[in-house]
Amino acid sequence: MNQDHVKTALLAIEDAPLDFTLLFSGKKSKKINGLYKAESREIIIHNRNFNDDNLLLYTAIHEYAHHLHACSRGGRLSSRAHTAEFWAILHRLLGTAETKGIYKNVFAASPELSRLTETIRQQYLQENGSLVKALGMYLVQAQELCLAIGGRFEDYIDRVLCIPRVAATMAVKMYQYQLNPSLGADNMRFLAGIKDQEERSAAEAALLEGNSPDTVRVTSKQGTLGAPPPTEDPRLKLEKEKKRLERTIASLSKRLEELERELEQY
């Protein structure tokens, strides 16, 4: 598989709003498998790191996700590249690549790993979720008893149970919202933080369908789970940044004038 084949494969997974270059470095790197340069829109793959085309494709898709992320932000990336938005794009690309037969889902190909996955889901994720949900049920009962005896429930949480109030609140919401414990406590905690019932139900359904948490976090509010994020016009993006900078400069200039007046008094 050469660099032209890889670029063709990436475009077959999803087209890009802005063109890019994909290059094989011909080198081996101990630090990274690939990188993306947003300024020049270049994907560089250290191809000598790989003896397996599927692993090379994973790296290429990873770097392509950076490119698509940059496209959605007017061609630029922030200093923090691996955001939830990035992971949502990557997971979408991998899912599409697997569906189209471009990238192989190695996790599903191992019977031993599949059995272990089921054990983790049933005996640990679901069990953990069930325990936290049950905790919420008992906390509701404790709150009623505190009210009956004239005690502050918050004080009971702080000084008797000695657990963070946020954790107690989330456990109660998990119980009250009747969240599915098979999702595990962490995903249930995320869902408990969604106030809107319709949005929360849609996010829970998306998680149960196998969407990654980052995908659900980024797209649940947009109602476009699994869809490519909207691409903002590069000129509009730059104009917005220009206005932000102008406001900042005006604010700093005003503060500078105030400081100069204050210094004149000494």
C-alpha positions as CSV (number, residue, x, y, z in Angstrom):
1,M,0.0,0.0,0.0
2,N,1.6,3.3,-1.1
3,Q,0.7,6.9,-0.2
4,D,-1.6,7.4,-3.2
5,H,-3.6,4.3,-2.2
6,V,-3.9,5.6,1.4
7,K,-5.2,9.0,0.3
8,T,-7.7,7.4,-2.1
9,A,-8.9,5.2,0.8
10,L,-9.3,8.2,3.1
11,L,-11.3,10.1,0.5
12,A,-13.5,7.0,0.0
13,I,-14.3,7.1,3.7
14,E,-15.3,10.7,3.6
15,D,-14.6,13.6,1.3
16,A,-12.7,16.6,2.7
17,P,-13.8,20.2,2.2
18,L,-10.2,21.3,1.7
19,D,-7.5,19.4,-0.2
20,F,-4.6,17.8,1.6
21,T,-1.3,16.1,0.9
22,L,-0.4,12.6,2.3
23,L,3.2,11.6,2.4
24,F,5.2,8.6,3.5
25,S,8.3,9.7,5.4
26,G,10.2,6.5,4.5
27,K,11.4,6.6,8.1
28,K,10.9,4.8,11.4
29,S,10.0,6.9,14.5
30,K,10.1,5.7,18.1
31,K,7.9,8.7,19.2
32,I,5.0,8.9,16.8
33,N,3.4,7.0,13.9
34,G,2.2,10.1,12.1
35,L,1.4,13.8,12.3
36,Y,-0.7,16.4,10.7
37,K,0.4,19.9,9.8
38,A,-2.6,22.2,9.7
39,E,-0.7,25.1,8.2
40,S,0.3,23.2,5.0
41,R,-2.5,20.6,5.3
42,E,0.0,17.7,5.2
43,I,-0.5,14.2,6.6
44,I,2.9,12.5,7.2
45,I,3.0,8.8,8.0
46,H,6.1,7.1,9.3
47,N,5.4,4.1,7.2
48,R,8.4,2.1,8.3
49,N,6.8,1.8,11.7
50,F,4.3,-0.7,10.3
51,N,4.3,-4.2,9.1
52,D,0.5,-4.3,8.9
53,D,-1.6,-2.2,6.4
54,N,-4.5,-2.1,8.8
55,L,-2.5,-0.5,11.5
56,L,-1.0,2.0,9.0
57,L,-4.6,2.8,7.9
58,Y,-5.6,3.5,11.5
59,T,-2.8,6.1,11.8
60,A,-3.8,7.6,8.5
61,I,-7.5,7.8,9.5
62,H,-6.3,9.4,12.8
63,E,-4.4,12.1,11.1
64,Y,-7.2,12.6,8.5
65,A,-9.5,13.2,11.5
66,H,-7.2,16.1,12.4
67,H,-7.5,17.5,8.9
68,L,-11.3,17.3,8.9
69,H,-11.4,18.8,12.4
70,A,-9.2,21.7,11.0
71,C,-11.6,22.0,8.0
72,S,-14.5,22.5,10.4
73,R,-12.6,25.3,12.2
74,G,-11.7,27.3,9.1
75,G,-8.5,25.4,8.4
76,R,-6.9,25.9,11.8
77,L,-6.5,23.9,15.0
78,S,-6.1,25.0,18.6
79,S,-3.0,24.0,20.6
80,R,-5.1,21.2,22.2
81,A,-5.6,18.9,19.2
82,H,-7.2,15.8,20.9
83,T,-10.5,17.4,21.9
84,A,-13.9,15.6,22.2
85,E,-14.7,17.0,18.8
86,F,-11.6,15.3,17.3
87,W,-12.4,11.9,18.9
88,A,-16.0,12.1,17.7
89,I,-14.7,12.7,14.1
90,L,-12.2,9.9,14.4
91,H,-14.8,7.4,15.7
92,R,-17.2,8.4,12.9
93,L,-14.5,7.8,10.3
94,L,-13.5,4.4,11.7
95,G,-17.1,3.3,11.8
96,T,-17.6,4.3,8.1
97,A,-14.3,2.7,7.1
98,E,-15.4,-0.6,8.8
99,T,-18.8,-0.5,7.1
100,K,-17.2,0.1,3.7
101,G,-14.6,-2.6,4.2
102,I,-11.7,-0.2,4.0
103,Y,-10.6,-0.8,7.6
104,K,-10.9,-4.1,9.5
105,N,-12.5,-4.2,13.0
106,V,-9.9,-6.3,14.7
107,F,-11.8,-6.3,18.0
108,A,-14.7,-8.2,16.5
109,A,-12.3,-10.7,14.9
110,S,-11.0,-12.2,18.2
111,P,-13.4,-14.6,19.9
112,E,-11.2,-14.5,23.1
113,L,-11.4,-10.7,23.2
114,S,-15.2,-10.8,22.5
115,R,-15.7,-13.1,25.5
116,L,-13.6,-10.9,27.7
117,T,-15.5,-7.8,26.5
118,E,-18.8,-9.5,27.5
119,T,-17.4,-10.3,30.9
120,I,-16.3,-6.7,31.5
121,R,-19.7,-5.4,30.4
122,Q,-21.8,-7.7,32.5
123,Q,-19.8,-8.3,35.6
124,Y,-18.2,-4.8,36.0
125,L,-19.8,-2.0,33.9
126,Q,-23.4,-3.1,34.5
127,E,-22.7,-4.2,38.1
128,N,-21.1,-0.8,38.8
129,G,-23.9,1.0,37.2
130,S,-26.5,-1.0,39.2
131,L,-24.7,-0.3,42.4
132,V,-24.5,3.5,41.9
133,K,-28.2,3.5,40.8
134,A,-29.1,1.6,44.0
135,L,-27.1,4.1,46.0
136,G,-29.3,6.9,44.5
137,M,-32.4,5.0,45.6
138,Y,-31.1,4.8,49.2
139,L,-30.0,8.4,49.2
140,V,-33.6,9.4,48.3
141,Q,-34.8,7.4,51.3
142,A,-32.1,9.0,53.5
143,Q,-33.2,12.5,52.3
144,E,-36.8,11.8,53.4
145,L,-35.7,10.5,56.8
146,C,-33.5,13.6,57.3
147,L,-36.4,15.8,56.5
148,A,-38.6,13.9,59.0
149,I,-36.2,14.3,61.9
150,G,-35.3,17.9,61.1
151,G,-31.8,17.3,59.8
152,R,-30.0,18.8,56.9
153,F,-29.5,16.2,54.2
154,E,-26.4,18.1,52.9
155,D,-24.9,17.8,56.4
156,Y,-25.7,14.1,56.5
157,I,-23.9,13.7,53.1
158,D,-20.9,15.8,54.4
159,R,-20.4,14.5,57.9
160,V,-22.1,11.1,58.1
161,L,-21.5,9.5,54.7
162,C,-18.5,11.6,54.0
163,I,-19.0,11.6,50.2
164,P,-18.9,14.5,47.8
165,R,-22.2,16.2,47.3
166,V,-21.8,16.1,43.5
167,A,-21.4,12.3,43.6
168,A,-24.5,12.0,45.8
169,T,-26.6,14.3,43.5
170,M,-25.5,12.4,40.4
171,A,-26.4,9.0,42.1
172,V,-29.9,10.3,42.9
173,K,-30.4,11.6,39.4
174,M,-29.3,8.2,38.0
175,Y,-32.0,6.6,40.1
176,Q,-34.7,9.2,39.4
177,Y,-34.0,9.2,35.6
178,Q,-34.1,5.4,35.6
179,L,-30.9,5.2,33.5
180,N,-29.8,1.9,32.0
181,P,-27.1,0.4,34.3
182,S,-25.6,-1.5,31.4
183,L,-24.0,1.7,30.2
184,G,-21.7,1.8,33.3
185,A,-21.5,4.4,36.0
186,D,-19.4,6.9,34.0
187,N,-21.8,7.1,31.1
188,M,-24.8,7.2,33.5
189,R,-23.1,10.2,35.3
190,F,-22.8,12.0,31.9
191,L,-26.5,11.3,31.1
192,A,-27.5,12.5,34.6
193,G,-26.0,15.9,33.8
194,I,-28.4,16.4,30.8
195,K,-31.4,18.3,32.1
196,D,-33.6,18.0,29.0
197,Q,-35.5,14.7,29.1
198,E,-35.7,14.3,25.3
199,E,-32.1,15.1,24.8
200,R,-31.1,12.7,27.6
201,S,-33.2,9.9,26.1
202,A,-31.6,10.5,22.7
203,A,-28.1,10.4,24.2
204,E,-28.8,7.3,26.1
205,A,-30.2,5.5,23.0
206,A,-27.1,6.6,21.1
207,L,-24.8,5.1,23.7
208,L,-26.8,1.9,23.8
209,E,-26.4,1.7,20.0
210,G,-22.6,1.7,20.3
211,N,-21.7,5.4,19.7
212,S,-18.6,6.5,21.6
213,P,-19.1,8.8,24.6
214,D,-17.2,11.6,22.8
215,T,-19.5,11.3,19.8
216,V,-22.6,11.5,21.9
217,R,-21.2,14.5,23.9
218,V,-20.3,16.5,20.8
219,T,-23.4,15.7,18.7
220,S,-26.3,15.1,21.0
221,K,-27.3,18.7,21.2
222,Q,-27.1,19.0,17.4
223,G,-29.4,16.0,16.9
224,T,-26.9,14.7,14.3
225,L,-25.4,11.7,15.9
226,G,-22.9,10.0,13.5
227,A,-23.2,12.9,10.9
228,P,-20.2,15.0,9.8
229,P,-20.0,18.3,11.8
230,P,-21.0,21.4,9.8
231,T,-18.1,23.1,8.1
232,E,-17.8,26.8,8.9
233,D,-16.8,29.1,6.0
234,P,-13.1,30.0,6.4
235,R,-13.7,33.7,5.7
236,L,-16.4,33.9,8.3
237,K,-14.2,32.1,10.8
238,L,-11.4,34.7,10.2
239,E,-13.8,37.6,10.4
240,K,-15.0,36.4,13.8
241,E,-11.5,36.0,15.0
242,K,-10.7,39.5,13.7
243,K,-13.6,41.0,15.7
244,R,-12.5,39.2,18.9
245,L,-9.0,40.5,18.5
246,E,-10.3,44.0,17.9
247,R,-12.4,43.9,21.0
248,T,-9.4,42.6,23.0
249,I,-7.1,45.3,21.6
250,A,-9.7,48.0,22.5
251,S,-10.0,46.7,26.0
252,L,-6.2,46.5,26.5
253,S,-5.8,50.0,25.1
254,K,-8.3,51.4,27.5
255,R,-6.6,49.7,30.4
256,L,-3.2,51.0,29.2
257,E,-4.6,54.6,29.2
258,E,-5.9,54.1,32.8
259,L,-2.5,52.9,33.9
260,E,-0.7,55.8,32.3
261,R,-3.0,58.3,34.1
262,E,-2.4,56.5,37.4
263,L,1.4,56.5,36.9
264,E,1.3,60.3,36.2
265,Q,0.1,60.8,39.8
266,Y,3.3,59.5,41.3
